[in-house]
Amino acid sequence: MRYGQFTMTASKQSGTPRPANRKRQLIDHSAQLFLRHGYPQVSMADIARAAGVTAPSLYRHFADKAFIASMCGSMARRQNASTLWRWTGTYLTPEENREVVQGTRAVLRQWADVLFADRDLADWEQRQLVWTLLSVVGSLSVHRARLPSAQAVRELAVAAERLVALTPSSATRLRIPPNVELPGDDRRTEILDAAAQLFADRGYGPVTVDEIGAAVGITGPSVYKHFPSKATILIEIGRRSGARLEVGVVTAYATGTDDADRLSLLVDSYVATITSIPDLSVSFNNASALAGDPGARELVDIQRRYVLRWTTLMTSLYDIGEAQAAIAVHAALSIVNDAVRVRRGVERPDFGAQMAYLMRGVLGL
């Protein structure tokens, strides 16, 4: 049974004093559910059940689920805050997102004042570096580190130190790999293209199959002639992005002069892929929507095999273990993943070059 579909049987407890910090406790329960199951899969009834209260009593504290997510995101100093910051923004109102962004900017301005007091950097360079630093320090939340936590933090500190020593204005042009058209049925390709753009703009959950069909001039039921479900469309988008990345891997290994150059070419191909089409970011950002779907395991395997290409080159370059290399690799990937997700600076003509420069810096290239 899908998570969130149940009949709540919690009974009203009379005579029990209400905790003074009830609102904070409700936020705690909500945050854990959002982290464990993904925002779309959690209902107000789920939150009430986890907290041991009735759904009506929950509405005394919060207007709706989106407001709870906003409160969770505002807890900037909490454990798991980076995960909440990454994945709940899509479900907040513009006003709630502005509040979170304003608070984040204030903190990052303080970081910049401390970190770059002795460096001659332009304001935009300082902003670029501290926003990127936020992605790097929060990158442990996107993968399971296979190191003791203290060692993982030390490895992450090395990546962060490399980052803050960079000068964004020194970025060189992105080496864009040749464009490769993947084979496929024209109508299926049209549907995938339209769905990927809709998912990128609005998130997976709110988009309906009827809307996907309308985007390509057909009805919703006609979409099912090509894909049995909306989840299947998302899975196929993930497969397609994996195929594009594999083309970049083949090119890097075929044309790279050594392991450092091959890794650098992987950086360029990844940035070129994620900034040119929405498939890769859509697959990554909406993975939680596929929880429990057999196809989700295939996409995870695709991602792991791809990351392994990077870590293998890192271990060869620096004579380190795979687990150590994975910390730096995920930190580097998080830089462009986060920037594209929140569309921070994507309109700049040098956006791709900036991302690749910062990623290479974190990898020690």
N, C-alpha and C positions, 0 to 999 in steps of 0.2 A: 504494500500500500504506500502511495506517495506520502512523503513526510508532510505533515500539516493537515491531513484529512483524518480527523478523529472526532469523537464526541466527548466534549469536556464534561467530566463528572465531579469536578472539584466542589466540595460543599462549603458553605459559608461557616466560618469559624467565629462563633460568638464569644465574647468575653476576652478575646486575645488582643492586647494593646497593639496598635499599629506602630511599626518601627519608625523612629524619627527620620531615618535615611531611606524610607521606602522607595522614593523616586530613584535614588542612586542604585538601589538593589535591582529595580526593574531595568535600568539601563545596563547593568552588569549581565543580567540574564539575556537581554536582547542582543547584546554584543556577542555573547558566546554562541547564540543560535545563528546569528548572521554569519559568523566565522565558520561554524561547523557545516551549515546546510546551504549557505548562500541566501541573499536577501529575498529573491522571488519565491523561494520555497518555504518561507516562514510567515505564518499568519499571526494576527493579533491574539487569536485563541491559543496558539502555540506558546507565545510569550507569557500569557496569563497562566497557562498550565505549568510552565517551568517555574514561575514565581510563586505558585500556590495561591493565586487569587482568581477572582472571576473576571471575565472579559469586560463587563460594565465598569468594574472598579479600575481597570487599566485606563479606560477613557477619561477618568477623572484627572489623570496625570498627563496624558498625551492625546493629542487630537487624532493622530493616525500613526501608522507604521513608519511613514517617511519622516515624521517629526522625531520619532525615537532614533532612527538612523542618523538624523542630524545631531542629536544630542550625543550619540556614540562617537561620531566624528569629531565633536568638539573636545572630547577627553584626550587632548593631544599628548599628555604625559603617561597615559595608560599603557600597560602591556598590550600587545596586539594592535596598537593604534595605527600602525602602518598598513595593516591588512584592511582595517575598516576604512582608512583614508583612500586606499586604492579602489575598493570594490563597492562602496555605497554611494558614491557621488552621482552615479547615473540616476538614482532613485530620489534624489533631493530636488526641491524646487530651486529655481534660480536664486531666490533670496537666501535660502539656506546654504547653497553652495558658496555664495558670495561671503557669507559670514565665516564659513570654514576657511576660504581662501584668504580673507583679510587677517584672520588669526594666524594662519601659517606664514603669511608674508611678514607679519610683525616679528615672529620668532626668527625667521630666516634673515631678516635685516640685522638682528642682534648677532647672529652667527657671522655674517659678513663683516660686521664692525670688528669682531674679535679676530677672525681668521686672516683678514686681508689688511690689517692696519699698517703693516710694513711693506705692502706691495702696491706697485703703481698699476692698478687695474681700472679700466673704465667701469662705470656703474653697471652696464649691461653684462660685462664679464663677471662681475661679482654675483649678480643675480643668477646668471647661468650656472655658475659653480655651486652656489648654495642650494639651488633647486635640484641640481644633479646629485649633490651630496645627500639630500633627503632620500632620493631613490636608492643610492648606494647603501646607506645605513639601514634602510628598510627592506633590503633585498632578501634577507634571511627569511622573510615571511612568505616568499614565493616558492621556496623549495625546502626540502628536509636536509639540513646539513648533517653529514656523516662524520662529524667531529664533535668532541666535547664542547659544550657551549662556550667555555672560556677561550678555547683555541679558535673556535669559529669567529668569535669577536675580535681576537687578535689578527686573524687573517683579513677580516673586514676592515680593521683599522689600517692595515697596510694599503689596501685598495683606496681608502679614503685619503690617506696621506699622499698617494700618487695623484689623486684627483685635484686636491686643493693647490698643488704645485703647478698646475697647468695654466696656460694663457690662451683662452679661447680665440683671441684674435689671430693666433698662429695656425689655426686650422687650415689644412690644405684641401684641395678639391677631392670630392668623392670619386673613386674609381667605379663607375657604374658598369656592371656586367652586361653582356648583350641580352636583349629582351628575347624571351623564349615563349612562344605561344603553345600552351598545353592542348593536346587533342581532346575533343569532346563534342557531344551533340550540341548544336547551336541553341536550341530551346533550353536545354538543361543549363548551359553556360549562361544564358540570359537570366534565368531564374536565380542562379547562384550569384551572379553579379548584383542583381537587384536586391536580393536578400542580404548580402554582405553589406551593402551600403545602408540599408534600413537598419540592420543590427548595429552598425557603427554609429549611426545618427541617434538612435533611440534606445538601444539595448535590445537584447534578445526577447525578453519577457513581453513587453508591450506590443510587439509587432505580430500581426495576425497573418495567417496564410492568405486570406482574402486580399490584404494589402500587398503582399508579395506578388500575387497574381495580377493585381491592378497595375503594378509597376511595370509589368511586361505585356500588358494588354490582354490578359486572359482572366478567367474567373478563378476563385479559390479552389473549387473542386477540380478544375483542370490542372492545377499544380500537382495534385495527388497522382496524376497519370505519370508524372516524372519522379516524384519523391513521395514515399508513403507517409511522411510526417514532417513537421517543422524541425524536429530534432535531427532527422536524417539530413536535412538541408545544412544545418550547422555542422554536422559531422563531415559532410562532403566538402564544405568550405575549409575545414581543418585539413582534410586530406590534400586538397588542392594547394593550400599554403605549404604543406610539407613537401609536396612535389617541387614547388618553386625553390624552396630552400635547398633541396637536394641538387638541383641544377647548379646552384651557387657553390655547393661543396665540390661537385665534380670539376667546375671551372677553376676553383681555388687550387685544388690538388694538381690539376693539369698545367696550370700556368704559373703557379707560385715558384719562386726561385729557391726558397728554403722554408722551414717551419714558421719563422716569424712572418715572412711574406704571405704564406698560406693563411695564417691566422688573421692577418690584416685584411686579406681579400675576403675572408668569411665575414669580418666586421662590415666591410663595404657592401657585400651582397645582402646581408641581413637588413642593413639600414635602407638600401635601395628597395628591397621587397616590402618592408613594413610601411614605407613612406609613399609607395606608388599605388598600392591597392589595399583595400581594407581587410582582406582575408585573414592575414596573420594576426592583427590586433583583435579582430572579432573572435577568432578561435581562442586566443589566449584569455581575453577579458570575459568571455561567457562560458568558460569551462564548467563552472559550478551548475549551470543549467542542465548539464548532461549527467548529473549525479545519478548513478544507478543504471544508466543506459549502457548496454554492452559495447556500443561504439566508443564510449568515453575511454576505455582502456586502450583501444587502438591509437587514439590521438595522444594519450599520455606516452605510449611507446614511441610514437613518431618524434615527440618532443625530446624524450630522453636520448634517443639515438642521435638526434641532431646536436644536442648539448655535448654528448660524448665526443663528437668530432672536435669541438673546441677544447675540451679538457684534455684530450689526447695530445693535441699540439702544445698545450700549456705544460703538461708534464714533461714533454720532450725538451721544451725550451728552457725550463727552469729547474729541472731535476727535482720535482716535488711530487707528492702523492696526488692521486685523482681527487680525493676529498678536498684537499687544499685548493687545487685548481678550480674545482667547482664553485668555491666561494667567489673567486674573482670573476669567473665566467658569468654567473648569475647576477653579480653586481653590475657588470658591463651591460648585459642584456636588459636589465631593469631600467637603465638610463633612457634608452630610446623607447622601450615599452611604455613607461610612464609618461614621457613627453608626448607621444602620439595619442595615448589614451585621453589625456586632459587637453590635448591640442595646444600645448604650450610652445609658442614660437614656430609652429608648423608653417606659418605663412611666410617666414623668412626664406629668401632664395638660397641662403647658405645653411638651412636647417640640417640637411643630411650631412653636409661636411662637418658641422659642429658636433652632431651626435657621434659620428665615426671617430672624430678626433678625441672626444672625451672617453669613448669606449676603449680606444687603443691605449689611452693614457692609464686607465684603470688596470688594463691588462699588462702594463709595463712595456708596451711596444714603442 
